[in-house]
Amino acid sequence: MTAGHTPNSFAPIRLDDWNGRAGANYEPRAVRLDLVVPYRVYAGTMNKAMTTGESHLTIGQLAAGAAVRVGTVRYYERCGLLPRVPRLASGYRRYGADAVERLRFIRAAQALGFSLAEIRELLSLRVRPGASCADVRARTNDKIGAIDERISELQRIRAALVTLAVRCTGAGPTSDCPILDALQARVSR
């Protein structure tokens, strides 16, 4: 054990620090490892399937290609966001590259705050005859309005919490806490 280190305070140790070392007295040096492990999401055959549009991705490959879990793929199928793919005679379902792109679209829309129902509507606008960019923009503006309302609501909540925090000195028993008293008063109304 090196000076100043306990077994629990060691940073992770790379395997190559142990390789080729012999003897019971060898003490490996602690080497801090990056907690983010870089890796490629796609295996070789999956890249080919995704670039050629072939329909031979398993549900696991599809999930990995879109950086979601298999359960998420199944959930999106149940919700109607992702079309169900019929099973082959082998019992497996095979997905095309378009399914990966659709999952990525869903995740990107979620990251912007769209609900699954709103995402379903956006997806339907893409294929609806007569739909235009104006329709998509209108949905986006509706979302912006909802976000603005939520921000206002959160600002009101924050202001109320700040007022309560200012009233409390942080000293004394909880039976005399003005924050708890104010919350109790709201419940008693």
TORKOL-4160 file (C-alpha; in steps of 0.2 Angstrom, whole numbers, padded with zeros to 4 digits, m for minus):
189
<pt num="1" X="0000" Y="0000" Z="0000"/>
<pt num="2" X="0007" Y="0017" Z="m0004"/>
<pt num="3" X="0009" Y="0030" Z="0009"/>
<pt num="4" X="m0007" Y="0040" Z="0012"/>
<pt num="5" X="m0019" Y="0028" Z="0003"/>
<pt num="6" X="m0031" Y="0016" Z="0011"/>
<pt num="7" X="m0039" Y="0002" Z="0001"/>
<pt num="8" X="m0055" Y="0012" Z="m0001"/>
<pt num="9" X="m0046" Y="0029" Z="m0007"/>
<pt num="10" X="m0037" Y="0021" Z="m0022"/>
<pt num="11" X="m0042" Y="0028" Z="m0038"/>
<pt num="12" X="m0046" Y="0014" Z="m0051"/>
<pt num="13" X="m0031" Y="0005" Z="m0057"/>
<pt num="14" X="m0027" Y="0001" Z="m0075"/>
<pt num="15" X="m0024" Y="m0017" Z="m0079"/>
<pt num="16" X="m0008" Y="m0013" Z="m0088"/>
<pt num="17" X="m0001" Y="m0007" Z="m0071"/>
<pt num="18" X="m0002" Y="m0025" Z="m0066"/>
<pt num="19" X="0005" Y="m0034" Z="m0081"/>
<pt num="20" X="0022" Y="m0040" Z="m0081"/>
<pt num="21" X="0025" Y="m0036" Z="m0063"/>
<pt num="22" X="0031" Y="m0050" Z="m0052"/>
<pt num="23" X="0034" Y="m0052" Z="m0034"/>
<pt num="24" X="0023" Y="m0050" Z="m0018"/>
<pt num="25" X="0031" Y="m0033" Z="m0014"/>
<pt num="26" X="0025" Y="m0024" Z="m0029"/>
<pt num="27" X="0013" Y="m0010" Z="m0026"/>
<pt num="28" X="0004" Y="m0004" Z="m0041"/>
<pt num="29" X="0002" Y="0015" Z="m0043"/>
<pt num="30" X="m0015" Y="0022" Z="m0042"/>
<pt num="31" X="m0020" Y="0029" Z="m0059"/>
<pt num="32" X="m0036" Y="0040" Z="m0061"/>
<pt num="33" X="m0046" Y="0033" Z="m0075"/>
<pt num="34" X="m0059" Y="0043" Z="m0085"/>
<pt num="35" X="m0076" Y="0038" Z="m0079"/>
<pt num="36" X="m0083" Y="0041" Z="m0097"/>
<pt num="37" X="m0078" Y="0026" Z="m0108"/>
<pt num="38" X="m0078" Y="0030" Z="m0126"/>
<pt num="39" X="m0086" Y="0017" Z="m0137"/>
<pt num="40" X="m0094" Y="0015" Z="m0154"/>
<pt num="41" X="m0112" Y="0012" Z="m0153"/>
<pt num="42" X="m0113" Y="0001" Z="m0169"/>
<pt num="43" X="m0106" Y="m0015" Z="m0173"/>
<pt num="44" X="m0099" Y="m0018" Z="m0191"/>
<pt num="45" X="m0114" Y="m0027" Z="m0198"/>
<pt num="46" X="m0126" Y="m0015" Z="m0190"/>
<pt num="47" X="m0117" Y="0000" Z="m0199"/>
<pt num="48" X="m0120" Y="m0009" Z="m0215"/>
<pt num="49" X="m0138" Y="m0012" Z="m0212"/>
<pt num="50" X="m0141" Y="0006" Z="m0206"/>
<pt num="51" X="m0132" Y="0013" Z="m0222"/>
<pt num="52" X="m0140" Y="0002" Z="m0234"/>
<pt num="53" X="m0158" Y="0003" Z="m0227"/>
<pt num="54" X="m0159" Y="m0016" Z="m0225"/>
<pt num="55" X="m0172" Y="m0023" Z="m0213"/>
<pt num="56" X="m0162" Y="m0034" Z="m0203"/>
<pt num="57" X="m0159" Y="m0025" Z="m0186"/>
<pt num="58" X="m0164" Y="m0035" Z="m0171"/>
<pt num="59" X="m0173" Y="m0025" Z="m0157"/>
<pt num="60" X="m0157" Y="m0025" Z="m0147"/>
<pt num="61" X="m0147" Y="m0017" Z="m0162"/>
<pt num="62" X="m0161" Y="m0005" Z="m0165"/>
<pt num="63" X="m0161" Y="0001" Z="m0147"/>
<pt num="64" X="m0142" Y="0002" Z="m0147"/>
<pt num="65" X="m0142" Y="0012" Z="m0163"/>
<pt num="66" X="m0154" Y="0025" Z="m0156"/>
<pt num="67" X="m0146" Y="0025" Z="m0138"/>
<pt num="68" X="m0162" Y="0019" Z="m0130"/>
<pt num="69" X="m0166" Y="0003" Z="m0120"/>
<pt num="70" X="m0176" Y="m0012" Z="m0128"/>
<pt num="71" X="m0190" Y="m0008" Z="m0116"/>
<pt num="72" X="m0191" Y="0009" Z="m0123"/>
<pt num="73" X="m0193" Y="0003" Z="m0141"/>
<pt num="74" X="m0207" Y="m0009" Z="m0135"/>
<pt num="75" X="m0215" Y="0006" Z="m0126"/>
<pt num="76" X="m0215" Y="0017" Z="m0141"/>
<pt num="77" X="m0222" Y="0003" Z="m0152"/>
<pt num="78" X="m0237" Y="0001" Z="m0139"/>
<pt num="79" X="m0239" Y="0020" Z="m0140"/>
<pt num="80" X="m0240" Y="0020" Z="m0159"/>
<pt num="81" X="m0224" Y="0031" Z="m0161"/>
<pt num="82" X="m0215" Y="0017" Z="m0169"/>
<pt num="83" X="m0224" Y="0005" Z="m0181"/>
<pt num="84" X="m0225" Y="m0013" Z="m0175"/>
<pt num="85" X="m0214" Y="m0025" Z="m0186"/>
<pt num="86" X="m0221" Y="m0042" Z="m0189"/>
<pt num="87" X="m0211" Y="m0057" Z="m0183"/>
<pt num="88" X="m0202" Y="m0068" Z="m0194"/>
<pt num="89" X="m0204" Y="m0087" Z="m0194"/>
<pt num="90" X="m0190" Y="m0088" Z="m0182"/>
<pt num="91" X="m0199" Y="m0077" Z="m0170"/>
<pt num="92" X="m0188" Y="m0062" Z="m0172"/>
<pt num="93" X="m0193" Y="m0045" Z="m0178"/>
<pt num="94" X="m0182" Y="m0036" Z="m0190"/>
<pt num="95" X="m0181" Y="m0017" Z="m0191"/>
<pt num="96" X="m0175" Y="m0006" Z="m0205"/>
<pt num="97" X="m0163" Y="0009" Z="m0203"/>
<pt num="98" X="m0178" Y="0021" Z="m0204"/>
<pt num="99" X="m0183" Y="0014" Z="m0187"/>
<pt num="100" X="m0167" Y="0020" Z="m0180"/>
<pt num="101" X="m0170" Y="0037" Z="m0187"/>
<pt num="102" X="m0187" Y="0038" Z="m0181"/>
<pt num="103" X="m0181" Y="0034" Z="m0163"/>
<pt num="104" X="m0168" Y="0047" Z="m0164"/>
<pt num="105" X="m0181" Y="0060" Z="m0170"/>
<pt num="106" X="m0192" Y="0055" Z="m0155"/>
<pt num="107" X="m0178" Y="0057" Z="m0143"/>
<pt num="108" X="m0173" Y="0074" Z="m0150"/>
<pt num="109" X="m0191" Y="0080" Z="m0149"/>
<pt num="110" X="m0192" Y="0074" Z="m0131"/>
<pt num="111" X="m0176" Y="0084" Z="m0127"/>
<pt num="112" X="m0185" Y="0099" Z="m0133"/>
<pt num="113" X="m0199" Y="0096" Z="m0121"/>
<pt num="114" X="m0212" Y="0089" Z="m0133"/>
<pt num="115" X="m0223" Y="0076" Z="m0125"/>
<pt num="116" X="m0226" Y="0059" Z="m0133"/>
<pt num="117" X="m0243" Y="0064" Z="m0139"/>
<pt num="118" X="m0236" Y="0080" Z="m0147"/>
<pt num="119" X="m0222" Y="0070" Z="m0155"/>
<pt num="120" X="m0235" Y="0058" Z="m0162"/>
<pt num="121" X="m0243" Y="0073" Z="m0170"/>
<pt num="122" X="m0227" Y="0080" Z="m0177"/>
<pt num="123" X="m0223" Y="0063" Z="m0185"/>
<pt num="124" X="m0241" Y="0062" Z="m0192"/>
<pt num="125" X="m0238" Y="0080" Z="m0200"/>
<pt num="126" X="m0223" Y="0074" Z="m0209"/>
<pt num="127" X="m0234" Y="0061" Z="m0219"/>
<pt num="128" X="m0251" Y="0070" Z="m0219"/>
<pt num="129" X="m0255" Y="0076" Z="m0237"/>
<pt num="130" X="m0258" Y="0095" Z="m0237"/>
<pt num="131" X="m0248" Y="0098" Z="m0220"/>
<pt num="132" X="m0235" Y="0112" Z="m0221"/>
<pt num="133" X="m0221" Y="0119" Z="m0211"/>
<pt num="134" X="m0233" Y="0132" Z="m0205"/>
<pt num="135" X="m0242" Y="0118" Z="m0196"/>
<pt num="136" X="m0226" Y="0112" Z="m0188"/>
<pt num="137" X="m0222" Y="0130" Z="m0183"/>
<pt num="138" X="m0239" Y="0132" Z="m0175"/>
<pt num="139" X="m0236" Y="0116" Z="m0164"/>
<pt num="140" X="m0218" Y="0123" Z="m0160"/>
<pt num="141" X="m0226" Y="0140" Z="m0155"/>
<pt num="142" X="m0239" Y="0131" Z="m0144"/>
<pt num="143" X="m0224" Y="0122" Z="m0135"/>
<pt num="144" X="m0215" Y="0139" Z="m0133"/>
<pt num="145" X="m0231" Y="0146" Z="m0125"/>
<pt num="146" X="m0233" Y="0131" Z="m0113"/>
<pt num="147" X="m0214" Y="0133" Z="m0108"/>
<pt num="148" X="m0216" Y="0151" Z="m0105"/>
<pt num="149" X="m0231" Y="0148" Z="m0094"/>
<pt num="150" X="m0222" Y="0134" Z="m0084"/>
<pt num="151" X="m0207" Y="0146" Z="m0082"/>
<pt num="152" X="m0219" Y="0159" Z="m0075"/>
<pt num="153" X="m0226" Y="0146" Z="m0063"/>
<pt num="154" X="m0209" Y="0141" Z="m0057"/>
<pt num="155" X="m0204" Y="0159" Z="m0054"/>
<pt num="156" X="m0220" Y="0161" Z="m0043"/>
<pt num="157" X="m0215" Y="0146" Z="m0034"/>
<pt num="158" X="m0197" Y="0152" Z="m0032"/>
<pt num="159" X="m0203" Y="0169" Z="m0025"/>
<pt num="160" X="m0215" Y="0160" Z="m0012"/>
<pt num="161" X="m0200" Y="0149" Z="m0007"/>
<pt num="162" X="m0188" Y="0164" Z="m0005"/>
<pt num="163" X="m0201" Y="0173" Z="0005"/>
<pt num="164" X="m0203" Y="0158" Z="0017"/>
<pt num="165" X="m0184" Y="0156" Z="0018"/>
<pt num="166" X="m0182" Y="0174" Z="0023"/>
<pt num="167" X="m0195" Y="0172" Z="0037"/>
<pt num="168" X="m0185" Y="0158" Z="0045"/>
<pt num="169" X="m0170" Y="0161" Z="0055"/>
<pt num="170" X="m0165" Y="0143" Z="0055"/>
<pt num="171" X="m0164" Y="0143" Z="0074"/>
<pt num="172" X="m0176" Y="0135" Z="0086"/>
<pt num="173" X="m0186" Y="0120" Z="0087"/>
<pt num="174" X="m0196" Y="0114" Z="0071"/>
<pt num="175" X="m0212" Y="0117" Z="0081"/>
<pt num="176" X="m0209" Y="0136" Z="0079"/>
<pt num="177" X="m0203" Y="0135" Z="0061"/>
<pt num="178" X="m0212" Y="0148" Z="0050"/>
<pt num="179" X="m0209" Y="0138" Z="0035"/>
<pt num="180" X="m0218" Y="0123" Z="0042"/>
<pt num="181" X="m0231" Y="0134" Z="0050"/>
<pt num="182" X="m0235" Y="0142" Z="0033"/>
<pt num="183" X="m0236" Y="0125" Z="0024"/>
<pt num="184" X="m0248" Y="0119" Z="0038"/>
<pt num="185" X="m0259" Y="0135" Z="0036"/>
<pt num="186" X="m0260" Y="0131" Z="0017"/>
<pt num="187" X="m0266" Y="0113" Z="0021"/>
<pt num="188" X="m0278" Y="0119" Z="0034"/>
<pt num="189" X="m0288" Y="0131" Z="0023"/>
